[in-house]
Every structure is written in structure tokens, then in C-alpha cells.
Amino acid sequence: MDESTAFSSCNLLRFSEPDETWLDYVYMNRTGTYSGKPYELIYGPVADDDVYETFMLYATGTLTREETLKRLKIKRLFNQLVFSSEWAISFLKFTQILQED
């Protein structure tokens, strides 16, 4: 994928770290309450099953936003790129890699 072309052609939401904006976005998407602008590409830290327990503690009010972010920042979070539209997917170029024996 040519990132520069895709990123400039699509509605892109980029998170550089797990901050309050990221936490709100992930939380609203996980709970089905997000009603903001739709994005075709979303780039940032993965909120995978490894951080699910922390999110659940936040969702139930056991942890504050600050406590949640503090816990998430000590975890090793990897970045992901989400393609959320046909348009965004169209920037992917699939190639076959042949392995030599």
C-alpha cells in the first residue's frame, strides 16, 4: 500500500498514543455509542484482548480515566491500521510471495 496516497485520499484518524481522545474513541466504538464522523482509515494503538480487562474496569466505573490511561501506557501496545470502507481497501495491493525450497 502506498501510505502517503491512501492517507491523503481517505478520511484518516490517527492516534500517536493511548490518550484521552483515543480512550473515548475506543470506548464508544466498543459500546456502540460512537456517533461522530466516520473514518475510512484509523491508525493507532491496538485495543485488543490484552487490554480488555482494563477497559472493562473503566466501563464499570471501577477505574477513572486517568487510572485507565496509566495502566494502558505501561502495557506494550502495538499499532494497527483499520480499513473501514471499500474505498480504503482499494488502496491495498496484494502480491504473491514465492518461497524458494
Backbone atoms as SQL, in Angstrom:
CREATE TABLE atoms (id INTEGER PRIMARY KEY, chain TEXT, resi INTEGER, resn TEXT, atom TEXT, x REAL, y REAL, z REAL);
INSERT INTO atoms VALUES
  (1, 'A', 1, 'MET', 'N', 0.840, -1.179, 0.000),
  (2, 'A', 1, 'MET', 'CA', 0.000, 0.000, 0.000),
  (3, 'A', 1, 'MET', 'C', 0.885, 1.241, 0.000),
  (4, 'A', 2, 'ASP', 'N', 0.526, 2.179, -0.772),
  (5, 'A', 2, 'ASP', 'CA', 1.211, 3.461, -0.774),
  (6, 'A', 2, 'ASP', 'C', 0.535, 4.308, 0.312),
  (7, 'A', 3, 'GLU', 'N', 1.144, 4.339, 1.497),
  (8, 'A', 3, 'GLU', 'CA', 0.543, 5.027, 2.642),
  (9, 'A', 3, 'GLU', 'C', 0.265, 6.497, 2.372),
  (10, 'A', 4, 'SER', 'N', 1.195, 7.184, 1.769),
  (11, 'A', 4, 'SER', 'CA', 1.002, 8.628, 1.570),
  (12, 'A', 4, 'SER', 'C', -0.218, 8.896, 0.696),
  (13, 'A', 5, 'THR', 'N', -0.414, 8.094, -0.350),
  (14, 'A', 5, 'THR', 'CA', -1.587, 8.267, -1.213),
  (15, 'A', 5, 'THR', 'C', -2.859, 7.899, -0.466),
  (16, 'A', 6, 'ALA', 'N', -2.853, 6.776, 0.200),
  (17, 'A', 6, 'ALA', 'CA', -4.043, 6.330, 0.936),
  (18, 'A', 6, 'ALA', 'C', -4.398, 7.313, 2.039),
  (19, 'A', 7, 'PHE', 'N', -3.400, 7.735, 2.814),
  (20, 'A', 7, 'PHE', 'CA', -3.658, 8.640, 3.931),
  (21, 'A', 7, 'PHE', 'C', -4.173, 9.998, 3.463),
  (22, 'A', 8, 'SER', 'N', -3.725, 10.453, 2.305),
  (23, 'A', 8, 'SER', 'CA', -4.188, 11.749, 1.816),
  (24, 'A', 8, 'SER', 'C', -5.520, 11.648, 1.076),
  (25, 'A', 9, 'SER', 'N', -5.892, 10.456, 0.628),
  (26, 'A', 9, 'SER', 'CA', -7.129, 10.270, -0.123),
  (27, 'A', 9, 'SER', 'C', -8.317, 9.874, 0.739),
  (28, 'A', 10, 'CYS', 'N', -8.064, 9.324, 1.890),
  (29, 'A', 10, 'CYS', 'CA', -9.126, 8.823, 2.769),
  (30, 'A', 10, 'CYS', 'C', -9.298, 9.733, 3.989),
  (31, 'A', 11, 'ASN', 'N', -10.460, 9.628, 4.622),
  (32, 'A', 11, 'ASN', 'CA', -10.655, 10.279, 5.922),
  (33, 'A', 11, 'ASN', 'C', -9.856, 9.472, 6.929),
  (34, 'A', 12, 'LEU', 'N', -8.823, 10.073, 7.473),
  (35, 'A', 12, 'LEU', 'CA', -7.881, 9.380, 8.356),
  (36, 'A', 12, 'LEU', 'C', -8.005, 9.900, 9.777),
  (37, 'A', 13, 'LEU', 'N', -8.075, 8.974, 10.724),
  (38, 'A', 13, 'LEU', 'CA', -7.999, 9.304, 12.139),
  (39, 'A', 13, 'LEU', 'C', -6.736, 8.648, 12.656),
  (40, 'A', 14, 'ARG', 'N', -5.832, 9.458, 13.212),
  (41, 'A', 14, 'ARG', 'CA', -4.537, 8.938, 13.668),
  (42, 'A', 14, 'ARG', 'C', -4.344, 9.236, 15.154),
  (43, 'A', 15, 'PHE', 'N', -3.980, 8.190, 15.876),
  (44, 'A', 15, 'PHE', 'CA', -3.645, 8.322, 17.295),
  (45, 'A', 15, 'PHE', 'C', -2.177, 7.956, 17.454),
  (46, 'A', 16, 'SER', 'N', -1.402, 8.833, 18.082),
  (47, 'A', 16, 'SER', 'CA', 0.017, 8.545, 18.266),
  (48, 'A', 16, 'SER', 'C', 0.288, 7.814, 19.580),
  (49, 'A', 17, 'GLU', 'N', -0.672, 7.884, 20.490),
  (50, 'A', 17, 'GLU', 'CA', -0.516, 7.213, 21.787),
  (51, 'A', 17, 'GLU', 'C', -1.891, 6.989, 22.406),
  (52, 'A', 18, 'PRO', 'N', -1.975, 6.130, 23.423),
  (53, 'A', 18, 'PRO', 'CA', -3.256, 5.928, 24.094),
  (54, 'A', 18, 'PRO', 'C', -3.555, 7.088, 25.049),
  (55, 'A', 19, 'ASP', 'N', -4.155, 8.146, 24.511),
  (56, 'A', 19, 'ASP', 'CA', -4.501, 9.313, 25.319),
  (57, 'A', 19, 'ASP', 'C', -6.008, 9.352, 25.558),
  (58, 'A', 20, 'GLU', 'N', -6.508, 10.451, 26.117),
  (59, 'A', 20, 'GLU', 'CA', -7.930, 10.552, 26.435),
  (60, 'A', 20, 'GLU', 'C', -8.816, 10.481, 25.193),
  (61, 'A', 21, 'THR', 'N', -8.394, 11.097, 24.110),
  (62, 'A', 21, 'THR', 'CA', -9.175, 11.057, 22.873),
  (63, 'A', 21, 'THR', 'C', -9.254, 9.631, 22.340),
  (64, 'A', 22, 'TRP', 'N', -8.143, 8.909, 22.369),
  (65, 'A', 22, 'TRP', 'CA', -8.099, 7.514, 21.942),
  (66, 'A', 22, 'TRP', 'C', -9.004, 6.659, 22.823),
  (67, 'A', 23, 'LEU', 'N', -8.901, 6.849, 24.146),
  (68, 'A', 23, 'LEU', 'CA', -9.720, 6.075, 25.087),
  (69, 'A', 23, 'LEU', 'C', -11.202, 6.296, 24.821),
  (70, 'A', 24, 'ASP', 'N', -11.607, 7.541, 24.647),
  (71, 'A', 24, 'ASP', 'CA', -13.015, 7.842, 24.363),
  (72, 'A', 24, 'ASP', 'C', -13.466, 7.193, 23.062),
  (73, 'A', 25, 'TYR', 'N', -12.641, 7.280, 22.030),
  (74, 'A', 25, 'TYR', 'CA', -12.997, 6.727, 20.722),
  (75, 'A', 25, 'TYR', 'C', -13.157, 5.206, 20.801),
  (76, 'A', 26, 'VAL', 'N', -12.192, 4.547, 21.405),
  (77, 'A', 26, 'VAL', 'CA', -12.253, 3.088, 21.527),
  (78, 'A', 26, 'VAL', 'C', -13.433, 2.674, 22.391),
  (79, 'A', 27, 'TYR', 'N', -13.608, 3.364, 23.506),
  (80, 'A', 27, 'TYR', 'CA', -14.717, 3.033, 24.419),
  (81, 'A', 27, 'TYR', 'C', -16.069, 3.172, 23.710),
  (82, 'A', 28, 'MET', 'N', -16.280, 4.279, 23.013),
  (83, 'A', 28, 'MET', 'CA', -17.562, 4.488, 22.329),
  (84, 'A', 28, 'MET', 'C', -17.777, 3.454, 21.227),
  (85, 'A', 29, 'ASN', 'N', -16.723, 3.068, 20.527),
  (86, 'A', 29, 'ASN', 'CA', -16.868, 2.045, 19.492),
  (87, 'A', 29, 'ASN', 'C', -17.137, 0.671, 20.095),
  (88, 'A', 30, 'ARG', 'N', -16.490, 0.377, 21.205),
  (89, 'A', 30, 'ARG', 'CA', -16.712, -0.920, 21.868),
  (90, 'A', 30, 'ARG', 'C', -18.117, -1.024, 22.457),
  (91, 'A', 31, 'THR', 'N', -18.672, 0.114, 22.865),
  (92, 'A', 31, 'THR', 'CA', -20.011, 0.084, 23.471),
  (93, 'A', 31, 'THR', 'C', -21.114, 0.419, 22.471),
  (94, 'A', 32, 'GLY', 'N', -20.721, 0.710, 21.244),
  (95, 'A', 32, 'GLY', 'CA', -21.704, 1.010, 20.209),
  (96, 'A', 32, 'GLY', 'C', -22.358, 2.365, 20.354),
  (97, 'A', 33, 'THR', 'N', -21.680, 3.297, 21.022),
  (98, 'A', 33, 'THR', 'CA', -22.254, 4.626, 21.246),
  (99, 'A', 33, 'THR', 'C', -21.578, 5.723, 20.428),
  (100, 'A', 34, 'TYR', 'N', -20.632, 5.355, 19.558),
  (101, 'A', 34, 'TYR', 'CA', -19.946, 6.364, 18.753),
  (102, 'A', 34, 'TYR', 'C', -20.894, 6.906, 17.689),
  (103, 'A', 35, 'SER', 'N', -21.023, 8.218, 17.634),
  (104, 'A', 35, 'SER', 'CA', -21.894, 8.838, 16.631),
  (105, 'A', 35, 'SER', 'C', -21.186, 9.996, 15.923),
  (106, 'A', 36, 'GLY', 'N', -19.869, 9.989, 15.980),
  (107, 'A', 36, 'GLY', 'CA', -19.093, 11.061, 15.360),
  (108, 'A', 36, 'GLY', 'C', -18.833, 10.809, 13.892),
  (109, 'A', 37, 'LYS', 'N', -17.885, 11.539, 13.375),
  (110, 'A', 37, 'LYS', 'CA', -17.501, 11.469, 11.969),
  (111, 'A', 37, 'LYS', 'C', -17.004, 10.065, 11.618),
  (112, 'A', 38, 'PRO', 'N', -17.463, 9.517, 10.496),
  (113, 'A', 38, 'PRO', 'CA', -16.928, 8.215, 10.075),
  (114, 'A', 38, 'PRO', 'C', -15.546, 8.387, 9.436),
  (115, 'A', 39, 'TYR', 'N', -14.674, 7.460, 9.707),
  (116, 'A', 39, 'TYR', 'CA', -13.329, 7.478, 9.151),
  (117, 'A', 39, 'TYR', 'C', -13.119, 6.239, 8.293),
  (118, 'A', 40, 'GLU', 'N', -12.357, 6.409, 7.218),
  (119, 'A', 40, 'GLU', 'CA', -12.072, 5.289, 6.325),
  (120, 'A', 40, 'GLU', 'C', -10.810, 4.538, 6.753),
  (121, 'A', 41, 'LEU', 'N', -9.890, 5.257, 7.371),
  (122, 'A', 41, 'LEU', 'CA', -8.676, 4.659, 7.912),
  (123, 'A', 41, 'LEU', 'C', -8.493, 5.145, 9.345),
  (124, 'A', 42, 'ILE', 'N', -8.148, 4.219, 10.229),
  (125, 'A', 42, 'ILE', 'CA', -7.875, 4.572, 11.620),
  (126, 'A', 42, 'ILE', 'C', -6.539, 3.929, 11.981),
  (127, 'A', 43, 'TYR', 'N', -5.612, 4.763, 12.439),
  (128, 'A', 43, 'TYR', 'CA', -4.275, 4.283, 12.772),
  (129, 'A', 43, 'TYR', 'C', -3.966, 4.636, 14.219),
  (130, 'A', 44, 'GLY', 'N', -3.524, 3.641, 14.976),
  (131, 'A', 44, 'GLY', 'CA', -3.142, 3.914, 16.357),
  (132, 'A', 44, 'GLY', 'C', -3.015, 2.647, 17.171),
  (133, 'A', 45, 'PRO', 'N', -2.820, 2.800, 18.477),
  (134, 'A', 45, 'PRO', 'CA', -2.625, 1.646, 19.349),
  (135, 'A', 45, 'PRO', 'C', -3.808, 0.677, 19.297),
  (136, 'A', 46, 'VAL', 'N', -3.481, -0.603, 19.328),
  (137, 'A', 46, 'VAL', 'CA', -4.481, -1.658, 19.313),
  (138, 'A', 46, 'VAL', 'C', -5.104, -1.792, 20.695),
  (139, 'A', 47, 'ALA', 'N', -6.429, -1.842, 20.720),
  (140, 'A', 47, 'ALA', 'CA', -7.147, -2.136, 21.966),
  (141, 'A', 47, 'ALA', 'C', -7.622, -3.578, 21.864),
  (142, 'A', 48, 'ASP', 'N', -6.681, -4.507, 22.004),
  (143, 'A', 48, 'ASP', 'CA', -7.001, -5.917, 21.807),
  (144, 'A', 48, 'ASP', 'C', -7.413, -6.599, 23.110),
  (145, 'A', 49, 'ASP', 'N', -7.506, -7.911, 23.076),
  (146, 'A', 49, 'ASP', 'CA', -7.958, -8.665, 24.243),
  (147, 'A', 49, 'ASP', 'C', -7.026, -8.501, 25.438),
  (148, 'A', 50, 'ASP', 'N', -5.769, -8.173, 25.181),
  (149, 'A', 50, 'ASP', 'CA', -4.800, -7.998, 26.260),
  (150, 'A', 50, 'ASP', 'C', -5.156, -6.797, 27.148),
  (151, 'A', 51, 'VAL', 'N', -5.847, -5.831, 26.603),
  (152, 'A', 51, 'VAL', 'CA', -6.226, -4.653, 27.386),
  (153, 'A', 51, 'VAL', 'C', -7.724, -4.655, 27.736),
  (154, 'A', 52, 'TYR', 'N', -8.410, -5.748, 27.382),
  (155, 'A', 52, 'TYR', 'CA', -9.853, -5.829, 27.590),
  (156, 'A', 52, 'TYR', 'C', -10.236, -5.679, 29.066),
  (157, 'A', 53, 'GLU', 'N', -9.497, -6.318, 29.951),
  (158, 'A', 53, 'GLU', 'CA', -9.815, -6.236, 31.390),
  (159, 'A', 53, 'GLU', 'C', -9.756, -4.789, 31.878),
  (160, 'A', 54, 'THR', 'N', -8.753, -4.068, 31.452),
  (161, 'A', 54, 'THR', 'CA', -8.632, -2.659, 31.846),
  (162, 'A', 54, 'THR', 'C', -9.821, -1.863, 31.326),
  (163, 'A', 55, 'PHE', 'N', -10.226, -2.121, 30.082),
  (164, 'A', 55, 'PHE', 'CA', -11.387, -1.435, 29.520),
  (165, 'A', 55, 'PHE', 'C', -12.661, -1.764, 30.299),
  (166, 'A', 56, 'MET', 'N', -12.798, -3.006, 30.703),
  (167, 'A', 56, 'MET', 'CA', -13.991, -3.410, 31.458),
  (168, 'A', 56, 'MET', 'C', -14.029, -2.700, 32.817),
  (169, 'A', 57, 'LEU', 'N', -12.883, -2.572, 33.459),
  (170, 'A', 57, 'LEU', 'CA', -12.831, -1.861, 34.736),
  (171, 'A', 57, 'LEU', 'C', -13.201, -0.397, 34.554),
  (172, 'A', 58, 'TYR', 'N', -12.797, 0.183, 33.430),
  (173, 'A', 58, 'TYR', 'CA', -13.164, 1.563, 33.114),
  (174, 'A', 58, 'TYR', 'C', -14.664, 1.660, 32.817),
  (175, 'A', 59, 'ALA', 'N', -15.170, 0.723, 32.038),
  (176, 'A', 59, 'ALA', 'CA', -16.580, 0.735, 31.638),
  (177, 'A', 59, 'ALA', 'C', -17.518, 0.608, 32.841),
  (178, 'A', 60, 'THR', 'N', -17.104, -0.122, 33.842),
  (179, 'A', 60, 'THR', 'CA', -17.950, -0.313, 35.028),
  (180, 'A', 60, 'THR', 'C', -17.750, 0.775, 36.077),
  (181, 'A', 61, 'GLY', 'N', -16.831, 1.702, 35.798),
  (182, 'A', 61, 'GLY', 'CA', -16.602, 2.797, 36.740),
  (183, 'A', 61, 'GLY', 'C', -15.615, 2.468, 37.834),
  (184, 'A', 62, 'THR', 'N', -14.997, 1.294, 37.766),
  (185, 'A', 62, 'THR', 'CA', -14.020, 0.898, 38.783),
  (186, 'A', 62, 'THR', 'C', -12.744, 1.723, 38.664),
  (187, 'A', 63, 'LEU', 'N', -12.365, 2.023, 37.421),
  (188, 'A', 63, 'LEU', 'CA', -11.191, 2.863, 37.186),
  (189, 'A', 63, 'LEU', 'C', -11.616, 4.203, 36.613),
  (190, 'A', 64, 'THR', 'N', -10.915, 5.238, 36.986),
  (191, 'A', 64, 'THR', 'CA', -11.130, 6.557, 36.380),
  (192, 'A', 64, 'THR', 'C', -10.422, 6.595, 35.034),
  (193, 'A', 65, 'ARG', 'N', -10.667, 7.644, 34.278),
  (194, 'A', 65, 'ARG', 'CA', -9.965, 7.809, 33.000),
  (195, 'A', 65, 'ARG', 'C', -8.459, 7.846, 33.221),
  (196, 'A', 66, 'GLU', 'N', -8.041, 8.588, 34.228),
  (197, 'A', 66, 'GLU', 'CA', -6.610, 8.736, 34.498),
  (198, 'A', 66, 'GLU', 'C', -5.980, 7.391, 34.870),
  (199, 'A', 67, 'GLU', 'N', -6.667, 6.619, 35.727),
  (200, 'A', 67, 'GLU', 'CA', -6.147, 5.308, 36.123),
  (201, 'A', 67, 'GLU', 'C', -6.091, 4.356, 34.926),
  (202, 'A', 68, 'THR', 'N', -7.104, 4.422, 34.094),
  (203, 'A', 68, 'THR', 'CA', -7.145, 3.564, 32.913),
  (204, 'A', 68, 'THR', 'C', -5.989, 3.882, 31.978),
  (205, 'A', 69, 'LEU', 'N', -5.789, 5.154, 31.686),
  (206, 'A', 69, 'LEU', 'CA', -4.696, 5.548, 30.797),
  (207, 'A', 69, 'LEU', 'C', -3.341, 5.176, 31.384),
  (208, 'A', 70, 'LYS', 'N', -3.190, 5.343, 32.684),
  (209, 'A', 70, 'LYS', 'CA', -1.930, 4.991, 33.335),
  (210, 'A', 70, 'LYS', 'C', -1.649, 3.495, 33.163),
  (211, 'A', 71, 'ARG', 'N', -2.672, 2.662, 33.349),
  (212, 'A', 71, 'ARG', 'CA', -2.491, 1.213, 33.176),
  (213, 'A', 71, 'ARG', 'C', -2.186, 0.853, 31.723),
  (214, 'A', 72, 'LEU', 'N', -2.863, 1.518, 30.792),
  (215, 'A', 72, 'LEU', 'CA', -2.661, 1.195, 29.385),
  (216, 'A', 72, 'LEU', 'C', -1.283, 1.633, 28.895),
  (217, 'A', 73, 'LYS', 'N', -0.771, 2.716, 29.442),
  (218, 'A', 73, 'LYS', 'CA', 0.523, 3.222, 28.983),
  (219, 'A', 73, 'LYS', 'C', 1.688, 2.343, 29.409),
  (220, 'A', 74, 'ILE', 'N', 1.498, 1.511, 30.446),
  (221, 'A', 74, 'ILE', 'CA', 2.592, 0.620, 30.849),
  (222, 'A', 74, 'ILE', 'C', 2.559, -0.696, 30.079),
  (223, 'A', 75, 'LYS', 'N', 1.475, -0.953, 29.361),
  (224, 'A', 75, 'LYS', 'CA', 1.399, -2.149, 28.523),
  (225, 'A', 75, 'LYS', 'C', 2.114, -1.871, 27.201),
  (226, 'A', 76, 'ARG', 'N', 2.614, -2.906, 26.608),
  (227, 'A', 76, 'ARG', 'CA', 3.260, -2.755, 25.296),
  (228, 'A', 76, 'ARG', 'C', 2.165, -2.835, 24.242),
  (229, 'A', 77, 'LEU', 'N', 1.748, -1.684, 23.761),
  (230, 'A', 77, 'LEU', 'CA', 0.684, -1.620, 22.768),
  (231, 'A', 77, 'LEU', 'C', 1.285, -1.498, 21.376),
  (232, 'A', 78, 'PHE', 'N', 0.742, -2.256, 20.461),
  (233, 'A', 78, 'PHE', 'CA', 1.183, -2.210, 19.076),
  (234, 'A', 78, 'PHE', 'C', 0.200, -1.382, 18.269),
  (235, 'A', 79, 'ASN', 'N', 0.672, -0.797, 17.188),
  (236, 'A', 79, 'ASN', 'CA', -0.192, -0.012, 16.312),
  (237, 'A', 79, 'ASN', 'C', -0.900, -0.908, 15.306),
  (238, 'A', 80, 'GLN', 'N', -2.053, -0.456, 14.894),
  (239, 'A', 80, 'GLN', 'CA', -2.810, -1.143, 13.855),
  (240, 'A', 80, 'GLN', 'C', -3.353, -0.117, 12.877),
  (241, 'A', 81, 'LEU', 'N', -3.684, -0.592, 11.701),
  (242, 'A', 81, 'LEU', 'CA', -4.317, 0.238, 10.692),
  (243, 'A', 81, 'LEU', 'C', -5.626, -0.439, 10.329),
  (244, 'A', 82, 'VAL', 'N', -6.732, 0.263, 10.567),
  (245, 'A', 82, 'VAL', 'CA', -8.063, -0.271, 10.297),
  (246, 'A', 82, 'VAL', 'C', -8.570, 0.315, 8.983),
  (247, 'A', 83, 'PHE', 'N', -9.010, -0.560, 8.108),
  (248, 'A', 83, 'PHE', 'CA', -9.628, -0.170, 6.839),
  (249, 'A', 83, 'PHE', 'C', -11.133, -0.331, 7.031),
  (250, 'A', 84, 'SER', 'N', -11.862, 0.764, 7.058),
  (251, 'A', 84, 'SER', 'CA', -13.280, 0.672, 7.396),
  (252, 'A', 84, 'SER', 'C', -14.215, 1.027, 6.243),
  (253, 'A', 85, 'SER', 'N', -13.687, 1.033, 5.024),
  (254, 'A', 85, 'SER', 'CA', -14.537, 1.291, 3.866),
  (255, 'A', 85, 'SER', 'C', -13.968, 0.568, 2.651),
  (256, 'A', 86, 'GLU', 'N', -14.824, 0.360, 1.678),
  (257, 'A', 86, 'GLU', 'CA', -14.380, -0.238, 0.414),
  (258, 'A', 86, 'GLU', 'C', -13.313, 0.645, -0.235),
  (259, 'A', 87, 'TRP', 'N', -13.499, 1.960, -0.149),
  (260, 'A', 87, 'TRP', 'CA', -12.542, 2.905, -0.723),
  (261, 'A', 87, 'TRP', 'C', -11.159, 2.712, -0.117),
  (262, 'A', 88, 'ALA', 'N', -11.092, 2.596, 1.212),
  (263, 'A', 88, 'ALA', 'CA', -9.808, 2.410, 1.879),
  (264, 'A', 88, 'ALA', 'C', -9.176, 1.082, 1.467),
  (265, 'A', 89, 'ILE', 'N', -9.975, 0.043, 1.381),
  (266, 'A', 89, 'ILE', 'CA', -9.464, -1.273, 0.996),
  (267, 'A', 89, 'ILE', 'C', -8.904, -1.247, -0.421),
  (268, 'A', 90, 'SER', 'N', -9.454, -0.382, -1.262),
  (269, 'A', 90, 'SER', 'CA', -8.992, -0.325, -2.648),
  (270, 'A', 90, 'SER', 'C', -7.525, 0.100, -2.769),
  (271, 'A', 91, 'PHE', 'N', -6.942, 0.661, -1.723),
  (272, 'A', 91, 'PHE', 'CA', -5.541, 1.075, -1.757),
  (273, 'A', 91, 'PHE', 'C', -4.582, -0.084, -1.474),
  (274, 'A', 92, 'LEU', 'N', -5.119, -1.218, -1.039),
  (275, 'A', 92, 'LEU', 'CA', -4.278, -2.383, -0.793),
  (276, 'A', 92, 'LEU', 'C', -3.908, -3.039, -2.118),
  (277, 'A', 93, 'LYS', 'N', -2.691, -3.442, -2.214),
  (278, 'A', 93, 'LYS', 'CA', -2.202, -4.156, -3.387),
  (279, 'A', 93, 'LYS', 'C', -1.702, -5.520, -2.917),
  (280, 'A', 94, 'PHE', 'N', -2.349, -6.558, -3.378),
  (281, 'A', 94, 'PHE', 'CA', -1.986, -7.911, -2.973),
  (282, 'A', 94, 'PHE', 'C', -0.966, -8.493, -3.935),
  (283, 'A', 95, 'THR', 'N', 0.057, -9.097, -3.358),
  (284, 'A', 95, 'THR', 'CA', 1.091, -9.739, -4.157),
  (285, 'A', 95, 'THR', 'C', 1.333, -11.133, -3.608),
  (286, 'A', 96, 'GLN', 'N', 1.811, -11.980, -4.457),
  (287, 'A', 96, 'GLN', 'CA', 2.111, -13.335, -4.045),
  (288, 'A', 96, 'GLN', 'C', 3.607, -13.439, -3.804),
  (289, 'A', 97, 'ILE', 'N', 3.968, -13.992, -2.677),
  (290, 'A', 97, 'ILE', 'CA', 5.375, -14.180, -2.353),
  (291, 'A', 97, 'ILE', 'C', 5.699, -15.658, -2.565),
  (292, 'A', 98, 'LEU', 'N', 6.627, -15.924, -3.429),
  (293, 'A', 98, 'LEU', 'CA', 7.045, -17.295, -3.698),
  (294, 'A', 98, 'LEU', 'C', 8.216, -17.646, -2.824),
  (295, 'A', 99, 'GLN', 'N', 8.122, -18.779, -2.182),
  (296, 'A', 99, 'GLN', 'CA', 9.213, -19.236, -1.330),
  (297, 'A', 99, 'GLN', 'C', 10.090, -20.207, -2.101),
  (298, 'A', 100, 'GLU', 'N', 11.363, -20.042, -1.935),
  (299, 'A', 100, 'GLU', 'CA', 12.296, -20.959, -2.578),
  (300, 'A', 100, 'GLU', 'C', 12.519, -22.137, -1.645),
  (301, 'A', 101, 'ASP', 'N', 12.645, -23.307, -2.242),
  (302, 'A', 101, 'ASP', 'CA', 12.881, -24.523, -1.433),
  (303, 'A', 101, 'ASP', 'C', 14.340, -24.679, -1.088);
